[in-house]
Amino acid sequence: MIPVQGFDGQRVGVLGLGRSGLAAARALVAGGADVVVWDDGEAARDAAASEGFTLWDPLGPGGFDAMACLVTSPGIPHLYPAPHRAIAAAMAASVPVDNDVGLFFRSLGLMGWDEMETPPRVIAVTGSNGKSTTSALLAHVLDHAGVPCQLAGNIGRGVLDIDPPVDGEVIVLELSSYQTDLARALTPDIAIFTNLSPDHLDRHGGMGGYFAAKRRLFAEGGPDRAVIGVDEAEGQYLANQMVEGPADPRLIRVSVTRKLSGPGWDVAVRKGWLAETRKGRQVASIDLRGVVGLPGVHNHQNAACAYGALRALSLPPKVIEAGFHSFSGLPHRSQRVAERDGVVFVNDSKATNVDAAAKALAAFPRIRWICGGLEKEGGLGGLQGAMGNVIKAYVIGREAQGFALQLGDVAQEVCGTMAVAVARAAAEAAPGDTVLLAPAAASFDQYDNFEQRGQDFIACVTAVLAD
């Protein structure tokens, strides 16, 4: 646990008592704060009360009297589409609103680091797609290299739930736009921006607000090194804002669409080859085509982002390459589930938006595509031109018929359920085909989350192959 500093003896409210909220409440208590808590759900309140926390009604009389700070969970809206009533009341009372990420950065450096030979460093990863894989890959390679490391944030443990870091340790944080949008302190040593595509637009009031939430990690934090994917206009803009000139070594540009040139520090991947260049000269390269855990261009982008951050930590290219080859990938993200008679089954349930699905569709040559679910804002227009590898689509979801109508001339079958889709795709697949779950939609019409959807896919594949 990271005890929260700066609130000793002060009253602090915690709104939302899920994983991050309870961890924040415990860390505040450990730091000496007088903590009161609230959740709109009765079961969550009862669980917190049984743990000894004091419940408080933020909308009751004097709810924010003498309160030093309100700490809110990332999932609770604070601005768009409308602020939660408790957050609106806190702002009206001029009570600062923060989240666990802000408390983490506020407190982390006050833990006796002056006595360490090598103070711990923090790598923070954000972007629309690839955050989890990039973060997990970083942690894996660091562990492979013998560097002490902890993985937290939007993956693994809550940021305040990690152990106090030891000498020379690296903390890798995956941070969503919900987390970076509100945090009052953001001071990573290295910050990574993978890419940007439309997502969570209702929560951020549109694409501009969504990008602004991501940008805060760089504009507010001022990292020592920034690793930025420049294949979208937003990434190019962000990279431009981070430098004083073309050769500024604080920026590492990443691209998987073109060769980068100039006097700066770049990492680019073309046709499966990762190349690092500095001052216009190539200094290292890695062949990613044989890295089983990182298939496709989208995973090559994740590898390039991780490579840039690891080089910023001075890890040798050969050590990084060896770590890449032993990385098995993450569940529900281009996860190779099974193979039979030359047919491969891949679970990419995390492809919950159009951009992520398009990248998954580019990773395999002959695809029997299981797609559909709760369609996100903007429709499926971004998939036009991305379905060239699709032999046939098998559409699931409660609105499968409407989803299928947007797939154009692609051969398709409305299946409705995962079990029917997997059975039909497996029955029609030939050697060399990939049966790919890449829904291009949220899961909430049929599942609690994308993990549950992915597990159902795995269970259905297992059942079909057992016949």
C-alpha positions in Angstrom: 0.0 0.0 0.0 1.1 3.6 -0.7 -0.1 5.7 2.3 -1.6 8.9 1.0 0.4 12.0 2.1 -0.8 15.5 2.8 -4.2 14.9 4.6 -3.1 13.9 8.1 -5.9 14.8 10.5 -8.1 16.2 7.7 -11.6 15.1 6.6 -11.6 13.4 3.2 -14.6 11.9 1.4 -14.4 8.9 -0.9 -17.1 8.5 -3.5 -17.5 5.1 -5.2 -16.4 2.0 -3.3 -15.2 -0.4 -6.0 -11.7 -1.6 -6.2 -10.0 1.8 -6.6 -12.3 3.5 -4.2 -11.7 1.1 -1.3 -8.0 1.1 -2.0 -8.0 4.9 -1.9 -9.9 4.9 1.4 -7.5 2.4 3.0 -4.5 4.4 1.8 -5.9 7.6 3.1 -6.5 6.1 6.5 -2.9 4.8 6.4 -1.7 8.3 5.8 -3.7 9.7 8.8 -6.7 11.1 7.1 -10.2 11.2 8.7 -12.0 9.3 6.0 -15.8 9.1 5.2 -17.2 7.1 2.3 -20.2 6.8 0.1 -21.5 4.7 -2.7 -24.9 4.8 -4.5 -25.1 1.0 -4.1 -26.4 -0.3 -0.8 -24.3 -3.5 -1.0 -21.1 -1.5 -1.5 -21.9 0.7 1.5 -22.6 -2.3 3.7 -19.3 -3.9 2.7 -17.4 -0.7 3.5 -19.2 -0.3 6.8 -18.3 -3.9 7.7 -14.7 -3.0 7.1 -15.0 -0.2 9.7 -15.4 2.9 7.4 -17.7 5.7 8.3 -20.6 6.2 5.9 -21.6 9.8 5.0 -24.3 11.3 2.9 -22.6 13.8 0.5 -26.0 15.3 -0.3 -27.1 15.7 3.3 -26.9 18.9 5.4 -23.3 20.0 5.8 -22.1 17.1 3.6 -18.9 19.0 2.5 -18.3 21.1 5.6 -14.6 21.1 6.6 -13.8 18.6 3.9 -10.3 18.9 2.5 -10.9 16.8 -0.7 -13.3 14.5 -2.4 -11.8 11.4 -4.0 -13.9 9.8 -6.7 -13.7 6.6 -8.6 -12.9 6.8 -12.4 -16.2 5.5 -13.5 -18.2 8.3 -12.0 -18.8 11.2 -14.4 -17.6 14.6 -13.2 -18.3 16.7 -16.2 -19.9 14.9 -19.2 -22.6 13.8 -20.0 -23.5 15.4 -16.6 -21.6 15.4 -13.3 -22.7 13.1 -10.5 -24.7 15.1 -8.0 -22.2 14.6 -5.2 -19.3 15.8 -7.4 -21.3 18.9 -8.4 -22.0 19.6 -4.8 -18.3 19.3 -3.9 -17.4 21.7 -6.7 -20.1 24.2 -5.6 -18.6 24.1 -2.1 -15.1 24.6 -3.6 -13.9 21.3 -2.3 -11.1 19.9 -4.6 -12.0 16.7 -6.5 -9.3 14.2 -7.2 -8.9 10.5 -7.9 -6.6 7.7 -6.8 -4.1 8.4 -9.6 -3.7 12.0 -8.4 -3.2 10.8 -4.8 -0.6 8.2 -6.0 1.6 10.8 -7.8 1.1 13.2 -4.9 2.4 10.6 -2.4 4.8 8.3 -4.2 8.0 10.5 -4.0 7.7 11.2 -0.3 8.8 7.7 0.9 12.5 8.0 1.7 13.7 7.9 -1.9 16.6 10.2 -1.0 18.2 7.2 0.7 18.1 5.1 -2.4 20.9 4.7 -4.9 18.5 4.6 -7.8 15.1 6.2 -7.1 12.1 4.3 -8.5 10.7 5.4 -11.8 7.2 5.4 -13.2 6.2 4.6 -16.8 2.6 5.7 -17.6 0.8 4.3 -20.7 -2.2 5.9 -22.3 -4.0 5.9 -25.7 -7.1 4.3 -27.2 -5.8 0.9 -28.1 -2.9 -1.2 -27.0 -2.5 0.2 -23.5 -2.8 -3.1 -21.7 -0.6 -5.1 -24.0 2.1 -2.3 -24.0 2.0 -2.1 -20.2 2.1 -5.9 -19.7 4.9 -6.2 -22.3 6.9 -3.5 -20.4 6.5 -5.4 -17.1 7.4 -8.7 -18.7 10.6 -7.5 -20.3 11.7 -5.7 -17.2 11.1 -8.9 -15.2 13.0 -10.8 -17.8 15.9 -8.4 -17.5 15.9 -8.7 -13.7 14.6 -5.2 -13.0 12.2 -5.1 -10.1 8.8 -4.0 -11.4 5.1 -3.6 -10.5 2.2 -3.3 -12.9 -0.9 -1.3 -11.8 -3.6 1.1 -12.7 -6.2 0.1 -15.3 -4.5 -3.3 -15.3 -3.4 -5.4 -12.4 -3.6 -3.8 -9.0 -4.9 -0.4 -8.1 -2.3 2.3 -8.0 -2.5 2.8 -4.3 -2.6 -0.9 -3.6 1.0 -1.6 -4.8 3.9 -2.2 -2.5 6.2 0.7 -1.6 8.8 0.5 -4.4 12.4 -0.6 -3.7 15.7 0.8 -4.9 15.8 0.8 -8.7 12.2 -0.4 -9.2 10.1 0.5 -12.2 6.3 1.0 -11.8 4.3 0.6 -15.0 0.9 2.2 -15.0 -1.9 1.7 -17.6 -4.0 4.9 -17.4 -7.4 5.3 -19.1 -8.8 8.7 -20.1 -11.1 8.4 -17.1 -8.1 8.3 -14.9 -6.0 11.0 -16.5 -8.9 13.4 -17.0 -9.3 14.2 -13.3 -6.0 13.5 -11.6 -4.6 16.6 -10.0 -1.0 15.3 -10.1 0.5 13.5 -13.1 4.3 13.2 -12.9 5.6 10.0 -14.6 9.2 9.7 -15.6 8.3 8.3 -19.0 4.9 8.7 -20.6 3.6 6.7 -23.6 0.8 7.7 -26.0 0.0 4.7 -28.2 -2.7 6.0 -30.6 -6.1 7.7 -30.7 -9.4 6.6 -32.2 -13.0 7.5 -31.2 -14.0 6.0 -27.8 -15.9 7.1 -24.7 -17.0 10.2 -26.6 -20.2 10.7 -24.4 -18.0 10.7 -21.3 -15.7 13.4 -22.7 -18.1 15.6 -24.7 -16.6 14.5 -28.0 -13.3 13.8 -29.6 -11.7 17.0 -28.5 -12.5 16.3 -24.9 -11.3 12.7 -25.2 -7.9 13.8 -26.6 -7.6 16.5 -24.0 -8.0 13.9 -21.3 -5.1 11.9 -22.8 -3.0 14.9 -23.4 -3.1 15.9 -19.7 -0.6 13.1 -18.9 2.0 15.0 -21.0 0.9 18.6 -20.6 0.4 18.5 -16.8 3.1 15.9 -16.0 6.0 17.1 -18.1 7.6 13.6 -18.2 11.4 13.3 -18.6 10.8 11.2 -21.7 7.7 11.0 -24.0 7.1 8.0 -26.3 4.4 9.1 -28.7 2.7 7.3 -31.6 2.6 9.8 -34.5 0.4 7.9 -36.9 -2.6 10.1 -36.2 -2.9 13.9 -36.3 -3.3 14.1 -32.6 -0.1 12.2 -31.9 1.8 14.4 -34.3 0.4 17.5 -32.5 1.3 16.1 -29.1 4.8 15.2 -30.2 5.3 18.7 -31.6 4.3 20.2 -28.3 6.8 18.1 -26.4 10.0 19.4 -28.1 12.1 22.5 -28.3 13.6 21.4 -31.7 13.9 18.5 -34.1 16.7 16.8 -32.2 15.2 17.1 -28.7 16.1 13.8 -27.1 13.2 13.9 -24.7 10.8 12.7 -27.4 10.8 9.2 -29.0 8.5 9.1 -32.0 6.8 5.8 -32.9 5.3 4.8 -36.3 4.0 1.6 -38.0 2.9 3.3 -41.2 6.0 5.1 -42.5 9.7 5.5 -42.2 10.6 8.3 -39.8 13.4 10.7 -40.7 15.2 13.6 -39.1 17.8 14.2 -36.3 15.6 13.0 -33.4 15.0 9.6 -31.7 12.6 7.4 -33.6 11.3 3.8 -33.5 9.5 2.6 -36.6 8.2 -0.8 -37.8 7.9 -1.6 -41.5 7.0 -5.1 -42.8 7.6 -6.6 -39.3 11.0 -5.0 -38.8 11.5 -2.7 -35.9 14.2 -0.1 -36.4 15.6 2.4 -33.9 17.2 5.5 -35.3 19.0 8.4 -33.7 20.4 11.5 -35.4 19.4 9.9 -38.7 21.3 6.7 -38.2 19.9 3.2 -37.4 21.3 1.9 -34.2 19.3 -1.3 -33.6 16.7 -3.5 -35.2 14.4 -6.4 -34.2 12.5 -8.9 -36.5 9.1 -9.0 -34.9 7.6 -11.4 -37.5 8.5 -14.4 -35.4 7.3 -13.1 -32.0 4.3 -15.3 -31.5 2.8 -13.2 -28.6 2.7 -10.0 -30.7 0.9 -10.8 -34.0 -0.1 -8.1 -36.4 0.7 -4.4 -37.1 -1.3 -3.3 -34.0 0.9 -5.4 -31.7 4.0 -4.2 -33.6 3.0 -0.7 -32.6 2.6 -1.9 -29.0 6.1 -3.4 -29.2 7.6 -0.2 -30.6 6.1 1.9 -27.8 7.4 -0.5 -25.2 10.8 -0.7 -26.9 11.1 3.1 -26.8 10.4 3.3 -23.1 12.8 0.4 -22.4 15.5 2.0 -24.4 14.9 5.2 -22.4 15.6 3.1 -19.3 18.9 2.1 -21.0 18.0 -1.6 -21.5 20.1 -3.2 -24.4 18.2 -4.1 -27.6 19.2 -7.8 -27.4 17.7 -8.0 -23.9 14.5 -6.4 -25.1 14.3 -8.7 -28.1 14.7 -11.8 -25.8 11.9 -10.5 -23.6 9.6 -10.0 -26.6 10.1 -13.6 -27.7 9.1 -15.0 -24.3 5.9 -12.8 -24.0 2.8 -14.9 -24.4 0.3 -12.0 -24.8 -2.7 -11.0 -22.7 -6.0 -12.8 -22.4 -8.7 -11.4 -24.8 -6.1 -9.5 -26.8 -5.1 -11.5 -30.0 -5.0 -14.5 -27.7 -4.4 -17.7 -29.5 -6.9 -20.1 -28.0 -6.5 -23.3 -30.0 -5.6 -24.8 -33.4 -7.0 -27.9 -35.2 -6.4 -29.1 -38.7 -4.7 -25.9 -39.7 -7.5 -23.7 -38.3 -6.5 -21.2 -35.6 -8.9 -19.8 -33.1 -8.1 -16.3 -31.8 -9.8 -14.4 -29.0 -9.6 -10.6 -29.3 -12.7 -9.8 -27.2 -11.0 -6.6 -26.1 -11.5 -5.2 -29.6 -14.5 -3.2 -28.4 -14.2 -0.4 -30.9 -14.0 -0.1 -34.7 -10.3 0.9 -34.7 -9.2 -2.0 -32.5 -11.2 -4.5 -34.7 -9.7 -3.1 -37.9 -6.2 -3.7 -36.5 -7.1 -7.2 -35.5 -8.5 -7.9 -39.0 -5.2 -6.8 -40.5 -3.3 -9.3 -38.4 -4.4 -12.5 -40.1 -4.7 -13.5 -43.8 -7.9 -15.5 -44.0 -10.5 -14.7 -41.4 -13.8 -16.1 -40.3 -14.9 -13.1 -38.2 -17.1 -13.3 -35.2 -18.4 -9.7 -34.6 -21.2 -7.7 -33.1 -22.5 -6.5 -29.8 -23.6 -3.1 -28.4 -22.6 -0.7 -31.2 -20.6 2.4 -30.2 -21.2 5.9 -31.3 -20.1 6.5 -34.9 -21.2 3.2 -36.3 -19.0 0.9 -38.4 -17.8 3.4 -41.0 -14.2 3.0 -39.9 -14.2 -0.7 -41.0 -14.7 0.2 -44.6 -11.6 -1.0 -46.4 -10.5 -3.1 -43.4 -12.4 -6.2 -44.2 -10.3 -7.5 -47.2 -9.0 -10.5 -45.2 -12.5 -11.5 -44.1 -13.9 -14.6 -45.8 -17.2 -14.5 -43.9 -18.6 -12.6 -40.9 -20.7 -14.4 -38.2 -22.7 -11.7 -36.3 -23.7 -12.0 -32.7 -25.6 -9.7 -30.3 -29.1 -8.6 -29.6 -29.0 -6.2 -32.6 -27.2 -8.6 -34.9 -29.4 -8.0 -37.8 -28.8 -4.2 -37.8 -25.1 -4.8 -37.2 -24.9 -7.1 -40.2 -26.6 -4.6 -42.5 -23.5 -2.3 -42.0 -21.0 -4.9 -43.3 -21.6 -4.2 -46.9 -20.7 -6.9 -49.4 -18.9 -9.2 -47.0 -20.3 -12.7 -46.8 -22.2 -12.9 -43.6 -24.5 -14.9 -41.4 -26.6 -13.6 -38.5 -25.9 -16.1 -35.6 -27.1 -14.2 -32.5 -25.2 -16.2 -29.9 -21.6 -17.0 -29.5 -22.2 -20.7 -29.5 -23.9 -20.6 -32.9 -21.3 -18.3 -34.3 -18.3 -20.5 -33.2 -20.0 -23.7 -34.4 -20.8 -22.3 -37.8 -17.4 -20.7 -38.3 -15.6 -23.9 -37.2 -17.7 -26.0 -39.5 -16.9 -23.9 -42.5 -13.3 -23.2 -41.8 -10.5 -24.7 -44.0 -6.8 -25.1 -43.3 -5.1 -21.7 -43.2 -8.2 -19.9 -41.8 -8.4 -18.0 -38.5 -11.6 -18.0 -36.6 -11.3 -14.5 -35.0 -13.5 -12.9 -32.3 -13.0 -9.2 -32.8 -16.4 -7.7 -32.0 -16.0 -4.0 -32.9 -18.6 -3.4 -30.2 -19.1 -3.3 -26.5 -20.3 -6.5 -24.7 -23.0 -5.2 -22.5 -26.0 -6.4 -24.6 -25.1 -10.0 -23.8 -22.3 -10.0 -21.2 -21.2 -8.1 -18.1 -17.8 -7.2 -19.7 -15.4 -8.1 -22.5 -13.7 -10.6 -20.3 -16.9 -12.6 -19.9 -17.5 -12.5 -23.6 -13.9 -13.8 -24.3 -14.4 -16.6 -21.8 -17.6 -17.6 -23.5 -15.7 -17.7 -26.9 -13.0 -19.9 -25.3 -15.7 -22.2 -23.8 -17.5 -22.5 -27.1 -14.3 -23.3 -29.0 -13.4 -25.9 -26.4 -16.8 -27.5 -26.8 -16.7 -27.5 -30.6 -13.2 -29.0 -30.7 -14.2 -31.7 -28.2 -16.9 -33.0 -30.5 
